[in-house]
């Protein structure tokens, strides 16, 4: 995923499905300078990770 699309998903009013390595995640924040996103597994909000935005996939 590119940085602009990740930012759109973060700011969207509706839920847009995103996966990291086949696991559904929520984007919590984005660091545009580092091109990373802080994410957590959909059903595990305490399990946060910082990953490169390019590793995220939008589920269509």
N, C-alpha and C positions, 0 to 999 in steps of 0.2 A: 504494500500500500504506500502511496506517496504521502508526504507531509500535509499537503493541502486537503486531501480527502480525509485523513485522520482528524484534522481540525474541524472539518464539516461534520463528521460523525460525532465528535465531542460536543459540538454546539447544537446538534439537531434536537428538535422537540420530541420526535418519535424515536423508538428504539430501532437501531440498526445493528444487525447481528455481525459480530466480529469474532474471528478465531485466531488463536496463536497455537500453532502446532496441533490443530484439530480440536482444541479446547475453547469453548465459548468464554470470552472475556469482555469486561467493560473497560473503556478507556477513562482513566481518572484525570489525567493531565498530560500535556505535551510540552516537551522542551524543544523548541524550534531550532535553537542553536546547535544542540547535540543531536537533533533528529531522533529523539527517543520518546517513548510513551510510557507513562506509569499505568499499569493495568492490574486488574485483579480477576481471578476466576469468577464466573457469574454467581456461583453459590458459595463462594468463600471470600467475602470482602476483606478479611484480615490478611489474605495471602497475596500481597502486592509484589510486583516485579517491575523493573525498568528494562525495557527491551527496545531494540531499534525499530522504528516505525515500519521499515520495509519488511519486517517479519510478520506483521499483522495482515490478515486477509479478511476482506468483506465477504460475508456469506450472502449469495444472491438467490 
